[in-house]
């Protein structure tokens, strides 16, 4: 039987050797788990190198002890305590890896839930935070408010999207301190923000005041005003995403009713369902010919004759009849379908002109609308030149209406496009002049053939005389610059007579005729009348 000290040596050596094998495997495991984060964490790199040094050091000590030590106890102690020490160090390193991975994972999750532009929670982050807050306070009532900035698209269109993003970033930073009623703040998209506030009418009023005050204090290129939709949350299990949709319906109502705040009503859900149905039906409707091009006559009031028309689109649904354009045009502008619909309208307008000429009639120009989406999505010069060539039309018969905000947002590029179109023979019109942020000073930079004056400029307010003088100055300046004018939205004979007295003879509006199907427009032309009510019955 061997001595006791020899047995102890053998046991210590066996345990130490086993631990050293475990340590080698544990170090390899550590390297595998930490490979993805070593470059991100310099402290972890130091621990990795320290672990390797310890492992190598004790392995060398083990080898040295074998060859240079006569006593087995030295080898046993070196191997045993060294292996234990390395095992403890590697265990600590593994915990550091796990902690670092959790921190990185948490940072990634947080980044996914925060909007980089505004610094606020995005839709996913807001839904999660709001749900958590509701569950922590199940006995209290809360409201979800969704608010946006009225006409914020003008900031983007006039001053550029970079400027718009800067304004949104400032708002996002200010929200955290300015809206004291908010338990959770968030940013959804575009210029839409959201907040969770206590269920209290006073809190709603205070929230609106705090948002308005915050916007008033922001250094922005235009005055910022907000509209707000309010939705009552039923409890901690409420679907936050759906609640945001309901609040959006209330927000739309606030804009429609010209009020700054509106509460959700269940009847509003019908509008949400209607928008979804329109989205689902727009493609089949275009393919089946449900969209019709109608024409609103344009009158030379002084000469007493129809001189053209504006081509407008109407949707004739087989079940619902005519769908109001205000229901589907804004929706199509949002989802981009407007580009396909515009292309269809342009084609149908040219087809109608070709048909009218082929019947032996004098050519009659038609105006068609161009949206911002069209400018961004296609080569308009090539598209329009190909279009008139396909139908064998004189380009001057196709009048292209471009909105005023498109010119102001990028005047150099727009003028280059306009000059190319004019050189090809097209007639370019500036639409809705007077409805936005136009000025007489910018008129000199807009290289257009015609400006369309919006008669809404004369409506409302106490300074009607001043408005009339401004309108008169616009007509005179346009004439001085060699730009013709046409007034749209003429609803009374008094307006028509007044415009004629200013020298604006070309008019368009309900006083003469509403938009009408192509057949009715042709009958009006053949009857040589100025008003739709004077068209002889078929």
KEMARTI-467736 format. One record per residue (C-alpha): x, y, z; residue number from 1; residue in three letters; chain. Coordinates in steps of 0.25 Angstrom, whole numbers, plus 5000, padded with zeros to 4 digits. Layout:
N
{{X, Y, Z}, NUM, ALA, A}
...
This chain:
538
{{5000, 5000, 5000}, 1, UNK, A}
{{5006, 5014, 4996}, 2, UNK, A}
{{5009, 5024, 5006}, 3, UNK, A}
{{4998, 5034, 5010}, 4, UNK, A}
{{5005, 5046, 5004}, 5, UNK, A}
{{5007, 5039, 4991}, 6, UNK, A}
{{4992, 5036, 4990}, 7, UNK, A}
{{4989, 5051, 4993}, 8, UNK, A}
{{4999, 5055, 4982}, 9, UNK, A}
{{4992, 5046, 4972}, 10, UNK, A}
{{4978, 5051, 4976}, 11, UNK, A}
{{4982, 5066, 4975}, 12, UNK, A}
{{4989, 5063, 4962}, 13, UNK, A}
{{4977, 5056, 4956}, 14, UNK, A}
{{4967, 5067, 4961}, 15, UNK, A}
{{4977, 5078, 4956}, 16, UNK, A}
{{4978, 5071, 4942}, 17, UNK, A}
{{4963, 5069, 4941}, 18, UNK, A}
{{4961, 5084, 4944}, 19, UNK, A}
{{4972, 5088, 4934}, 20, UNK, A}
{{4964, 5080, 4923}, 21, UNK, A}
{{4951, 5087, 4928}, 22, UNK, A}
{{4958, 5101, 4927}, 23, UNK, A}
{{4963, 5099, 4913}, 24, UNK, A}
{{4949, 5095, 4909}, 25, UNK, A}
{{4943, 5107, 4917}, 26, UNK, A}
{{4953, 5116, 4910}, 27, UNK, A}
{{4950, 5112, 4896}, 28, UNK, A}
{{4935, 5113, 4900}, 29, UNK, A}
{{4938, 5127, 4905}, 30, UNK, A}
{{4945, 5131, 4892}, 31, UNK, A}
{{4933, 5126, 4884}, 32, UNK, A}
{{4922, 5133, 4892}, 33, UNK, A}
{{4930, 5146, 4893}, 34, UNK, A}
{{4935, 5147, 4878}, 35, UNK, A}
{{4924, 5156, 4874}, 36, UNK, A}
{{4926, 5166, 4885}, 37, UNK, A}
{{4941, 5166, 4887}, 38, UNK, A}
{{4943, 5177, 4877}, 39, UNK, A}
{{4933, 5186, 4884}, 40, UNK, A}
{{4938, 5184, 4898}, 41, UNK, A}
{{4952, 5187, 4901}, 42, UNK, A}
{{4951, 5182, 4916}, 43, UNK, A}
{{4947, 5169, 4911}, 44, UNK, A}
{{4959, 5168, 4902}, 45, UNK, A}
{{4968, 5170, 4914}, 46, UNK, A}
{{4961, 5159, 4922}, 47, UNK, A}
{{4962, 5150, 4910}, 48, UNK, A}
{{4977, 5152, 4909}, 49, UNK, A}
{{4978, 5151, 4924}, 50, UNK, A}
{{4971, 5138, 4924}, 51, UNK, A}
{{4980, 5132, 4913}, 52, UNK, A}
{{4993, 5137, 4920}, 53, UNK, A}
{{4988, 5130, 4933}, 54, UNK, A}
{{4985, 5117, 4925}, 55, UNK, A}
{{4998, 5117, 4918}, 56, UNK, A}
{{5006, 5120, 4931}, 57, UNK, A}
{{5000, 5109, 4939}, 58, UNK, A}
{{5002, 5099, 4927}, 59, UNK, A}
{{5017, 5103, 4927}, 60, UNK, A}
{{5018, 5102, 4942}, 61, UNK, A}
{{5012, 5088, 4941}, 62, UNK, A}
{{5022, 5084, 4930}, 63, UNK, A}
{{5034, 5090, 4938}, 64, UNK, A}
{{5030, 5083, 4951}, 65, UNK, A}
{{5030, 5069, 4943}, 66, UNK, A}
{{5044, 5071, 4939}, 67, UNK, A}
{{5051, 5079, 4950}, 68, UNK, A}
{{5044, 5075, 4963}, 69, UNK, A}
{{5047, 5062, 4970}, 70, UNK, A}
{{5036, 5064, 4980}, 71, UNK, A}
{{5022, 5061, 4975}, 72, UNK, A}
{{5015, 5070, 4985}, 73, UNK, A}
{{5020, 5083, 4978}, 74, UNK, A}
{{5015, 5078, 4965}, 75, UNK, A}
{{5002, 5074, 4972}, 76, UNK, A}
{{5000, 5088, 4978}, 77, UNK, A}
{{5004, 5096, 4966}, 78, UNK, A}
{{4994, 5088, 4957}, 79, UNK, A}
{{4983, 5088, 4967}, 80, UNK, A}
{{4983, 5102, 4972}, 81, UNK, A}
{{4986, 5108, 4958}, 82, UNK, A}
{{4975, 5100, 4952}, 83, UNK, A}
{{4965, 5105, 4963}, 84, UNK, A}
{{4970, 5119, 4961}, 85, UNK, A}
{{4968, 5119, 4946}, 86, UNK, A}
{{4955, 5112, 4947}, 87, UNK, A}
{{4950, 5124, 4956}, 88, UNK, A}
{{4956, 5134, 4947}, 89, UNK, A}
{{4949, 5128, 4934}, 90, UNK, A}
{{4936, 5127, 4942}, 91, UNK, A}
{{4937, 5142, 4945}, 92, UNK, A}
{{4940, 5145, 4930}, 93, UNK, A}
{{4928, 5137, 4926}, 94, UNK, A}
{{4919, 5145, 4935}, 95, UNK, A}
{{4925, 5158, 4929}, 96, UNK, A}
{{4922, 5152, 4915}, 97, UNK, A}
{{4907, 5149, 4919}, 98, UNK, A}
{{4906, 5163, 4925}, 99, UNK, A}
{{4912, 5170, 4913}, 100, UNK, A}
{{4903, 5162, 4903}, 101, UNK, A}
{{4891, 5166, 4912}, 102, UNK, A}
{{4895, 5181, 4911}, 103, UNK, A}
{{4897, 5181, 4896}, 104, UNK, A}
{{4884, 5174, 4894}, 105, UNK, A}
{{4877, 5184, 4903}, 106, UNK, A}
{{4883, 5195, 4895}, 107, UNK, A}
{{4879, 5189, 4882}, 108, UNK, A}
{{4865, 5187, 4887}, 109, UNK, A}
{{4864, 5202, 4892}, 110, UNK, A}
{{4870, 5207, 4879}, 111, UNK, A}
{{4859, 5199, 4871}, 112, UNK, A}
{{4848, 5206, 4880}, 113, UNK, A}
{{4854, 5220, 4879}, 114, UNK, A}
{{4852, 5229, 4867}, 115, UNK, A}
{{4866, 5234, 4863}, 116, UNK, A}
{{4860, 5248, 4858}, 117, UNK, A}
{{4852, 5252, 4869}, 118, UNK, A}
{{4858, 5244, 4881}, 119, UNK, A}
{{4844, 5240, 4885}, 120, UNK, A}
{{4839, 5226, 4886}, 121, UNK, A}
{{4834, 5221, 4872}, 122, UNK, A}
{{4821, 5214, 4870}, 123, UNK, A}
{{4826, 5201, 4875}, 124, UNK, A}
{{4833, 5207, 4887}, 125, UNK, A}
{{4821, 5216, 4890}, 126, UNK, A}
{{4812, 5204, 4890}, 127, UNK, A}
{{4821, 5196, 4899}, 128, UNK, A}
{{4823, 5207, 4909}, 129, UNK, A}
{{4808, 5211, 4909}, 130, UNK, A}
{{4804, 5197, 4911}, 131, UNK, A}
{{4814, 5195, 4923}, 132, UNK, A}
{{4809, 5208, 4929}, 133, UNK, A}
{{4794, 5204, 4928}, 134, UNK, A}
{{4797, 5191, 4935}, 135, UNK, A}
{{4805, 5198, 4946}, 136, UNK, A}
{{4793, 5207, 4949}, 137, UNK, A}
{{4780, 5198, 4946}, 138, UNK, A}
{{4771, 5206, 4955}, 139, UNK, A}
{{4773, 5219, 4948}, 140, UNK, A}
{{4767, 5224, 4935}, 141, UNK, A}
{{4775, 5230, 4923}, 142, UNK, A}
{{4774, 5236, 4910}, 143, UNK, A}
{{4782, 5235, 4897}, 144, UNK, A}
{{4784, 5248, 4890}, 145, UNK, A}
{{4790, 5248, 4876}, 146, UNK, A}
{{4794, 5262, 4870}, 147, UNK, A}
{{4800, 5268, 4858}, 148, UNK, A}
{{4804, 5281, 4852}, 149, UNK, A}
{{4794, 5288, 4843}, 150, UNK, A}
{{4799, 5289, 4828}, 151, UNK, A}
{{4813, 5284, 4832}, 152, UNK, A}
{{4815, 5279, 4818}, 153, UNK, A}
{{4817, 5294, 4814}, 154, UNK, A}
{{4830, 5294, 4823}, 155, UNK, A}
{{4835, 5282, 4815}, 156, UNK, A}
{{4830, 5287, 4801}, 157, UNK, A}
{{4834, 5301, 4803}, 158, UNK, A}
{{4847, 5300, 4811}, 159, UNK, A}
{{4851, 5286, 4808}, 160, UNK, A}
{{4850, 5273, 4816}, 161, UNK, A}
{{4864, 5275, 4823}, 162, UNK, A}
{{4858, 5288, 4829}, 163, UNK, A}
{{4845, 5280, 4833}, 164, UNK, A}
{{4853, 5269, 4840}, 165, UNK, A}
{{4861, 5279, 4848}, 166, UNK, A}
{{4847, 5285, 4853}, 167, UNK, A}
{{4842, 5271, 4856}, 168, UNK, A}
{{4855, 5268, 4864}, 169, UNK, A}
{{4853, 5281, 4872}, 170, UNK, A}
{{4839, 5278, 4875}, 171, UNK, A}
{{4843, 5264, 4880}, 172, UNK, A}
{{4854, 5269, 4889}, 173, UNK, A}
{{4844, 5280, 4895}, 174, UNK, A}
{{4833, 5270, 4897}, 175, UNK, A}
{{4839, 5263, 4909}, 176, UNK, A}
{{4839, 5276, 4917}, 177, UNK, A}
{{4828, 5284, 4911}, 178, UNK, A}
{{4816, 5274, 4912}, 179, UNK, A}
{{4816, 5272, 4927}, 180, UNK, A}
{{4802, 5264, 4926}, 181, UNK, A}
{{4808, 5253, 4918}, 182, UNK, A}
{{4812, 5240, 4925}, 183, UNK, A}
{{4818, 5235, 4912}, 184, UNK, A}
{{4822, 5242, 4899}, 185, UNK, A}
{{4824, 5237, 4885}, 186, UNK, A}
{{4826, 5240, 4871}, 187, UNK, A}
{{4818, 5232, 4860}, 188, UNK, A}
{{4821, 5237, 4846}, 189, UNK, A}
{{4821, 5249, 4837}, 190, UNK, A}
{{4818, 5261, 4847}, 191, UNK, A}
{{4809, 5252, 4856}, 192, UNK, A}
{{4812, 5251, 4871}, 193, UNK, A}
{{4805, 5243, 4882}, 194, UNK, A}
{{4804, 5244, 4897}, 195, UNK, A}
{{4797, 5236, 4909}, 196, UNK, A}
{{4791, 5246, 4919}, 197, UNK, A}
{{4781, 5245, 4931}, 198, UNK, A}
{{4766, 5243, 4928}, 199, UNK, A}
{{4762, 5257, 4931}, 200, UNK, A}
{{4756, 5268, 4923}, 201, UNK, A}
{{4765, 5278, 4930}, 202, UNK, A}
{{4777, 5270, 4926}, 203, UNK, A}
{{4772, 5270, 4911}, 204, UNK, A}
{{4771, 5285, 4911}, 205, UNK, A}
{{4785, 5287, 4918}, 206, UNK, A}
{{4791, 5277, 4909}, 207, UNK, A}
{{4786, 5285, 4897}, 208, UNK, A}
{{4791, 5298, 4903}, 209, UNK, A}
{{4805, 5292, 4906}, 210, UNK, A}
{{4806, 5287, 4892}, 211, UNK, A}
{{4802, 5300, 4886}, 212, UNK, A}
{{4811, 5308, 4895}, 213, UNK, A}
{{4823, 5299, 4892}, 214, UNK, A}
{{4820, 5301, 4877}, 215, UNK, A}
{{4819, 5316, 4878}, 216, UNK, A}
{{4833, 5316, 4885}, 217, UNK, A}
{{4840, 5308, 4874}, 218, UNK, A}
{{4848, 5316, 4863}, 219, UNK, A}
{{4842, 5310, 4851}, 220, UNK, A}
{{4841, 5317, 4837}, 221, UNK, A}
{{4825, 5317, 4838}, 222, UNK, A}
{{4816, 5318, 4850}, 223, UNK, A}
{{4813, 5305, 4855}, 224, UNK, A}
{{4798, 5301, 4860}, 225, UNK, A}
{{4794, 5288, 4865}, 226, UNK, A}
{{4781, 5279, 4864}, 227, UNK, A}
{{4778, 5268, 4874}, 228, UNK, A}
{{4770, 5255, 4874}, 229, UNK, A}
{{4766, 5249, 4888}, 230, UNK, A}
{{4763, 5235, 4890}, 231, UNK, A}
{{4758, 5229, 4904}, 232, UNK, A}
{{4765, 5216, 4907}, 233, UNK, A}
{{4756, 5205, 4913}, 234, UNK, A}
{{4767, 5199, 4922}, 235, UNK, A}
{{4781, 5193, 4923}, 236, UNK, A}
{{4778, 5182, 4912}, 237, UNK, A}
{{4774, 5192, 4902}, 238, UNK, A}
{{4781, 5191, 4888}, 239, UNK, A}
{{4790, 5203, 4887}, 240, UNK, A}
{{4792, 5202, 4872}, 241, UNK, A}
{{4777, 5202, 4870}, 242, UNK, A}
{{4775, 5213, 4880}, 243, UNK, A}
{{4785, 5221, 4872}, 244, UNK, A}
{{4776, 5219, 4859}, 245, UNK, A}
{{4764, 5223, 4867}, 246, UNK, A}
{{4771, 5236, 4871}, 247, UNK, A}
{{4775, 5238, 4857}, 248, UNK, A}
{{4760, 5238, 4853}, 249, UNK, A}
{{4758, 5249, 4864}, 250, UNK, A}
{{4769, 5257, 4859}, 251, UNK, A}
{{4763, 5257, 4845}, 252, UNK, A}
{{4750, 5262, 4851}, 253, UNK, A}
{{4758, 5273, 4858}, 254, UNK, A}
{{4763, 5278, 4845}, 255, UNK, A}
{{4750, 5276, 4837}, 256, UNK, A}
{{4742, 5284, 4848}, 257, UNK, A}
{{4752, 5295, 4849}, 258, UNK, A}
{{4754, 5292, 4863}, 259, UNK, A}
{{4768, 5289, 4870}, 260, UNK, A}
{{4763, 5277, 4878}, 261, UNK, A}
{{4753, 5266, 4876}, 262, UNK, A}
{{4749, 5254, 4883}, 263, UNK, A}
{{4747, 5240, 4877}, 264, UNK, A}
{{4733, 5236, 4874}, 265, UNK, A}
{{4730, 5221, 4870}, 266, UNK, A}
{{4723, 5226, 4857}, 267, UNK, A}
{{4737, 5231, 4852}, 268, UNK, A}
{{4741, 5216, 4850}, 269, UNK, A}
{{4733, 5216, 4838}, 270, UNK, A}
{{4743, 5226, 4832}, 271, UNK, A}
{{4754, 5217, 4835}, 272, UNK, A}
{{4747, 5205, 4829}, 273, UNK, A}
{{4744, 5213, 4817}, 274, UNK, A}
{{4758, 5217, 4814}, 275, UNK, A}
{{4762, 5202, 4815}, 276, UNK, A}
{{4752, 5199, 4805}, 277, UNK, A}
{{4756, 5209, 4796}, 278, UNK, A}
{{4771, 5204, 4797}, 279, UNK, A}
{{4766, 5190, 4794}, 280, UNK, A}
{{4757, 5195, 4782}, 281, UNK, A}
{{4766, 5205, 4775}, 282, UNK, A}
{{4774, 5195, 4766}, 283, UNK, A}
{{4762, 5187, 4761}, 284, UNK, A}
{{4754, 5200, 4759}, 285, UNK, A}
{{4765, 5206, 4750}, 286, UNK, A}
{{4766, 5193, 4742}, 287, UNK, A}
{{4751, 5192, 4740}, 288, UNK, A}
{{4749, 5207, 4736}, 289, UNK, A}
{{4742, 5212, 4748}, 290, UNK, A}
{{4750, 5225, 4748}, 291, UNK, A}
{{4744, 5235, 4739}, 292, UNK, A}
{{4750, 5248, 4734}, 293, UNK, A}
{{4740, 5260, 4735}, 294, UNK, A}
{{4742, 5274, 4730}, 295, UNK, A}
{{4740, 5287, 4736}, 296, UNK, A}
{{4738, 5298, 4725}, 297, UNK, A}
{{4747, 5310, 4725}, 298, UNK, A}
{{4740, 5323, 4720}, 299, UNK, A}
{{4746, 5335, 4713}, 300, UNK, A}
{{4735, 5344, 4720}, 301, UNK, A}
{{4738, 5356, 4711}, 302, UNK, A}
{{4737, 5349, 4698}, 303, UNK, A}
{{4725, 5340, 4703}, 304, UNK, A}
{{4731, 5327, 4699}, 305, UNK, A}
{{4736, 5314, 4705}, 306, UNK, A}
{{4751, 5314, 4702}, 307, UNK, A}
{{4755, 5300, 4709}, 308, UNK, A}
{{4753, 5292, 4721}, 309, UNK, A}
{{4761, 5286, 4733}, 310, UNK, A}
{{4761, 5270, 4733}, 311, UNK, A}
{{4757, 5265, 4747}, 312, UNK, A}
{{4755, 5250, 4751}, 313, UNK, A}
{{4742, 5244, 4757}, 314, UNK, A}
{{4740, 5230, 4762}, 315, UNK, A}
{{4727, 5223, 4758}, 316, UNK, A}
{{4726, 5211, 4767}, 317, UNK, A}
{{4716, 5201, 4762}, 318, UNK, A}
{{4709, 5200, 4776}, 319, UNK, A}
{{4711, 5213, 4783}, 320, UNK, A}
{{4710, 5223, 4771}, 321, UNK, A}
{{4720, 5235, 4770}, 322, UNK, A}
{{4730, 5234, 4781}, 323, UNK, A}
{{4734, 5249, 4785}, 324, UNK, A}
{{4748, 5252, 4780}, 325, UNK, A}
{{4751, 5258, 4794}, 326, UNK, A}
{{4750, 5243, 4799}, 327, UNK, A}
{{4760, 5237, 4790}, 328, UNK, A}
{{4769, 5248, 4785}, 329, UNK, A}
{{4776, 5251, 4798}, 330, UNK, A}
{{4777, 5236, 4801}, 331, UNK, A}
{{4783, 5233, 4787}, 332, UNK, A}
{{4793, 5244, 4789}, 333, UNK, A}
{{4797, 5238, 4802}, 334, UNK, A}
{{4799, 5224, 4797}, 335, UNK, A}
{{4805, 5228, 4783}, 336, UNK, A}
{{4794, 5222, 4775}, 337, UNK, A}
{{4791, 5236, 4770}, 338, UNK, A}
{{4803, 5235, 4760}, 339, UNK, A}
{{4796, 5224, 4752}, 340, UNK, A}
{{4782, 5231, 4753}, 341, UNK, A}
{{4788, 5244, 4748}, 342, UNK, A}
{{4795, 5236, 4736}, 343, UNK, A}
{{4781, 5230, 4733}, 344, UNK, A}
{{4774, 5244, 4733}, 345, UNK, A}
{{4785, 5250, 4724}, 346, UNK, A}
{{4783, 5239, 4714}, 347, UNK, A}
{{4768, 5240, 4714}, 348, UNK, A}
{{4769, 5255, 4713}, 349, UNK, A}
{{4778, 5254, 4700}, 350, UNK, A}
{{4768, 5243, 4695}, 351, UNK, A}
{{4757, 5253, 4696}, 352, UNK, A}
{{4764, 5264, 4689}, 353, UNK, A}
{{4768, 5255, 4678}, 354, UNK, A}
{{4753, 5250, 4676}, 355, UNK, A}
{{4748, 5264, 4677}, 356, UNK, A}
{{4757, 5269, 4666}, 357, UNK, A}
{{4755, 5257, 4657}, 358, UNK, A}
{{4740, 5260, 4657}, 359, UNK, A}
{{4744, 5273, 4650}, 360, UNK, A}
{{4743, 5283, 4662}, 361, UNK, A}
{{4753, 5294, 4665}, 362, UNK, A}
{{4764, 5289, 4675}, 363, UNK, A}
{{4760, 5292, 4689}, 364, UNK, A}
{{4771, 5292, 4700}, 365, UNK, A}
{{4770, 5284, 4713}, 366, UNK, A}
{{4777, 5286, 4726}, 367, UNK, A}
{{4782, 5274, 4734}, 368, UNK, A}
{{4788, 5274, 4748}, 369, UNK, A}
{{4802, 5270, 4752}, 370, UNK, A}
{{4804, 5265, 4767}, 371, UNK, A}
{{4817, 5265, 4775}, 372, UNK, A}
{{4817, 5250, 4774}, 373, UNK, A}
{{4818, 5251, 4758}, 374, UNK, A}
{{4830, 5261, 4759}, 375, UNK, A}
{{4837, 5251, 4768}, 376, UNK, A}
{{4833, 5238, 4761}, 377, UNK, A}
{{4835, 5240, 4746}, 378, UNK, A}
{{4841, 5248, 4735}, 379, UNK, A}
{{4830, 5257, 4732}, 380, UNK, A}
{{4837, 5263, 4719}, 381, UNK, A}
{{4838, 5250, 4712}, 382, UNK, A}
{{4824, 5245, 4717}, 383, UNK, A}
{{4817, 5257, 4712}, 384, UNK, A}
{{4824, 5258, 4699}, 385, UNK, A}
{{4822, 5243, 4696}, 386, UNK, A}
{{4807, 5245, 4700}, 387, UNK, A}
{{4804, 5256, 4690}, 388, UNK, A}
{{4812, 5249, 4679}, 389, UNK, A}
{{4804, 5237, 4681}, 390, UNK, A}
{{4791, 5244, 4679}, 391, UNK, A}
{{4797, 5254, 4668}, 392, UNK, A}
{{4793, 5266, 4676}, 393, UNK, A}
{{4799, 5280, 4677}, 394, UNK, A}
{{4806, 5281, 4690}, 395, UNK, A}
{{4800, 5295, 4693}, 396, UNK, A}
{{4787, 5288, 4694}, 397, UNK, A}
{{4791, 5281, 4707}, 398, UNK, A}
{{4792, 5291, 4718}, 399, UNK, A}
{{4800, 5286, 4730}, 400, UNK, A}
{{4796, 5291, 4744}, 401, UNK, A}
{{4807, 5291, 4755}, 402, UNK, A}
{{4804, 5295, 4769}, 403, UNK, A}
{{4810, 5308, 4775}, 404, UNK, A}
{{4817, 5300, 4786}, 405, UNK, A}
{{4825, 5291, 4776}, 406, UNK, A}
{{4831, 5304, 4770}, 407, UNK, A}
{{4834, 5310, 4784}, 408, UNK, A}
{{4840, 5297, 4789}, 409, UNK, A}
{{4850, 5296, 4778}, 410, UNK, A}
{{4849, 5308, 4768}, 411, UNK, A}
{{4862, 5305, 4760}, 412, UNK, A}
{{4859, 5290, 4757}, 413, UNK, A}
{{4844, 5294, 4754}, 414, UNK, A}
{{4848, 5305, 4745}, 415, UNK, A}
{{4857, 5296, 4737}, 416, UNK, A}
{{4846, 5286, 4735}, 417, UNK, A}
{{4836, 5297, 4732}, 418, UNK, A}
{{4846, 5303, 4721}, 419, UNK, A}
{{4848, 5289, 4715}, 420, UNK, A}
{{4833, 5287, 4714}, 421, UNK, A}
{{4831, 5301, 4709}, 422, UNK, A}
{{4841, 5299, 4698}, 423, UNK, A}
{{4834, 5286, 4694}, 424, UNK, A}
{{4821, 5295, 4692}, 425, UNK, A}
{{4814, 5292, 4705}, 426, UNK, A}
{{4806, 5302, 4712}, 427, UNK, A}
{{4809, 5302, 4727}, 428, UNK, A}
{{4800, 5308, 4738}, 429, UNK, A}
{{4803, 5311, 4753}, 430, UNK, A}
{{4791, 5305, 4760}, 431, UNK, A}
{{4784, 5310, 4773}, 432, UNK, A}
{{4792, 5324, 4773}, 433, UNK, A}
{{4787, 5331, 4786}, 434, UNK, A}
{{4783, 5319, 4794}, 435, UNK, A}
{{4797, 5317, 4800}, 436, UNK, A}
{{4809, 5326, 4803}, 437, UNK, A}
{{4810, 5333, 4790}, 438, UNK, A}
{{4816, 5347, 4789}, 439, UNK, A}
{{4817, 5357, 4777}, 440, UNK, A}
{{4832, 5356, 4779}, 441, UNK, A}
{{4833, 5341, 4776}, 442, UNK, A}
{{4824, 5343, 4764}, 443, UNK, A}
{{4836, 5348, 4756}, 444, UNK, A}
{{4843, 5335, 4757}, 445, UNK, A}
{{4832, 5326, 4753}, 446, UNK, A}
{{4834, 5324, 4738}, 447, UNK, A}
{{4820, 5320, 4735}, 448, UNK, A}
{{4810, 5324, 4724}, 449, UNK, A}
{{4797, 5325, 4733}, 450, UNK, A}
{{4794, 5327, 4748}, 451, UNK, A}
{{4781, 5321, 4753}, 452, UNK, A}
{{4776, 5330, 4764}, 453, UNK, A}
{{4768, 5324, 4775}, 454, UNK, A}
{{4755, 5331, 4779}, 455, UNK, A}
{{4756, 5326, 4793}, 456, UNK, A}
{{4766, 5338, 4794}, 457, UNK, A}
{{4754, 5347, 4794}, 458, UNK, A}
{{4745, 5339, 4804}, 459, UNK, A}
{{4744, 5342, 4819}, 460, UNK, A}
{{4751, 5352, 4828}, 461, UNK, A}
{{4748, 5367, 4830}, 462, UNK, A}
{{4758, 5373, 4820}, 463, UNK, A}
{{4750, 5370, 4807}, 464, UNK, A}
{{4754, 5383, 4801}, 465, UNK, A}
{{4769, 5380, 4804}, 466, UNK, A}
{{4768, 5366, 4798}, 467, UNK, A}
{{4761, 5372, 4785}, 468, UNK, A}
{{4773, 5382, 4784}, 469, UNK, A}
{{4783, 5371, 4785}, 470, UNK, A}
{{4776, 5363, 4775}, 471, UNK, A}
{{4776, 5374, 4766}, 472, UNK, A}
{{4791, 5377, 4768}, 473, UNK, A}
{{4793, 5362, 4764}, 474, UNK, A}
{{4786, 5363, 4751}, 475, UNK, A}
{{4793, 5375, 4747}, 476, UNK, A}
{{4807, 5370, 4751}, 477, UNK, A}
{{4804, 5357, 4743}, 478, UNK, A}
{{4800, 5365, 4731}, 479, UNK, A}
{{4812, 5373, 4732}, 480, UNK, A}
{{4821, 5361, 4732}, 481, UNK, A}
{{4813, 5355, 4720}, 482, UNK, A}
{{4806, 5344, 4729}, 483, UNK, A}
{{4792, 5342, 4726}, 484, UNK, A}
{{4782, 5339, 4738}, 485, UNK, A}
{{4770, 5330, 4740}, 486, UNK, A}
{{4761, 5331, 4753}, 487, UNK, A}
{{4756, 5318, 4758}, 488, UNK, A}
{{4745, 5316, 4768}, 489, UNK, A}
{{4736, 5327, 4763}, 490, UNK, A}
{{4722, 5325, 4769}, 491, UNK, A}
{{4714, 5337, 4766}, 492, UNK, A}
{{4712, 5347, 4755}, 493, UNK, A}
{{4717, 5358, 4764}, 494, UNK, A}
{{4730, 5351, 4765}, 495, UNK, A}
{{4731, 5349, 4750}, 496, UNK, A}
{{4728, 5364, 4747}, 497, UNK, A}
{{4738, 5368, 4757}, 498, UNK, A}
{{4749, 5360, 4751}, 499, UNK, A}
{{4746, 5365, 4737}, 500, UNK, A}
{{4747, 5379, 4742}, 501, UNK, A}
{{4761, 5375, 4747}, 502, UNK, A}
{{4765, 5370, 4734}, 503, UNK, A}
{{4764, 5355, 4737}, 504, UNK, A}
{{4754, 5350, 4727}, 505, UNK, A}
{{4757, 5335, 4727}, 506, UNK, A}
{{4748, 5329, 4738}, 507, UNK, A}
{{4745, 5315, 4744}, 508, UNK, A}
{{4735, 5312, 4755}, 509, UNK, A}
{{4721, 5307, 4759}, 510, UNK, A}
{{4714, 5320, 4754}, 511, UNK, A}
{{4717, 5315, 4740}, 512, UNK, A}
{{4717, 5300, 4741}, 513, UNK, A}
{{4721, 5288, 4751}, 514, UNK, A}
{{4731, 5277, 4746}, 515, UNK, A}
{{4723, 5269, 4736}, 516, UNK, A}
{{4724, 5256, 4728}, 517, UNK, A}
{{4731, 5257, 4714}, 518, UNK, A}
{{4717, 5256, 4707}, 519, UNK, A}
{{4711, 5268, 4714}, 520, UNK, A}
{{4723, 5276, 4712}, 521, UNK, A}
{{4723, 5273, 4697}, 522, UNK, A}
{{4708, 5277, 4697}, 523, UNK, A}
{{4712, 5290, 4704}, 524, UNK, A}
{{4722, 5293, 4693}, 525, UNK, A}
{{4713, 5291, 4682}, 526, UNK, A}
{{4702, 5299, 4688}, 527, UNK, A}
{{4711, 5311, 4690}, 528, UNK, A}
{{4706, 5315, 4704}, 529, UNK, A}
{{4714, 5320, 4716}, 530, UNK, A}
{{4706, 5313, 4727}, 531, UNK, A}
{{4702, 5298, 4728}, 532, UNK, A}
{{4688, 5302, 4732}, 533, UNK, A}
{{4686, 5307, 4718}, 534, UNK, A}
{{4690, 5294, 4711}, 535, UNK, A}
{{4678, 5289, 4703}, 536, UNK, A}
{{4673, 5276, 4708}, 537, UNK, A}
{{4677, 5264, 4700}, 538, UNK, A}
